Amino acid sequence: MTDLPTDVLEEAERLTRLAREAVDDGETTAYKDERDALLADHDYDARVREDDTSDVLVCHPQEWVEDGVIRPGRIEDVDRGVEVQLSGPGDPEEWDVVDERNRAVAAAVAEDHGPVHGATATALADFMGNHYAKPIAEATPDELEEFKAEYFPRNTWPSEDQRSLLDESVRLCLKKSDGRLPEP
């Protein structure tokens, strides 16, 4: 089992996401430095593994590393390492849970803000569940842009009201799901 407390891992993920979304190098460096210091307090290091389909935050004990490289011979218990998906599709095995959560967000948006926002929220729930198997709260800026630019106009047959309120509807969905709001 990992030695990292849940709140530390969640903060490391948050700081990593902020670093990835930062607009200048100084801001990126500051977030990474803060994350690294937080993890170092628990004798952990972090890196982001990027591949063709996703990016993953990998947190691992510092003792696994020698000369900047993880040495397999130093790993006694692989469960001490932690991986957090930062982008790409979610776990299709969890689709039912994700879909239920996204549908609840859409229903809450419709109830609180009316049918126009509700229709767009339902479309976003469909998109995130069917295309990424991820909760709305975990949508990346690129995924949201794909929804707005490609999926929404082609697949929802939006009304004029929906088109004019698209950005606000997406913000309401993110707020209702406790996701990260895009920069204004």
WOWOSUL-V314034 format. One line per field, one symbol per residue. phi: phi as a letter, one per 40 degrees, with the letter a starting at -180 (. if undefined). psi: psi as a letter, one per 20 degrees, with the letter a starting at -180 (. if undefined). A space follows every 50 residues. Layout:
phi->???
psi->???
This chain:
phi->.ccccdcccccccdcccccccccbcccdcccccccccccccbgbbaabcb bcbabbcbbaccccbbfgbcbdccccbccccbbbcbagccccccddcccc ccccccccccccbgcccccccccccdcccccbfbcddcccdcccccdccb cdccbbfcccccccbdcccccccccccgcccccc
psi->qqipqghgghhggghggghhiqiqhgggggggggghgghhijlqrqrppp ahirpppopqqhiippkjppohiiohohiiqpppphraqaohhjgggggg ghhhggghggghjrhghhghhgghggghghhilqqhhjprhgghgggghg gghhiimqrhggghjgggggggggghjkrppqq.
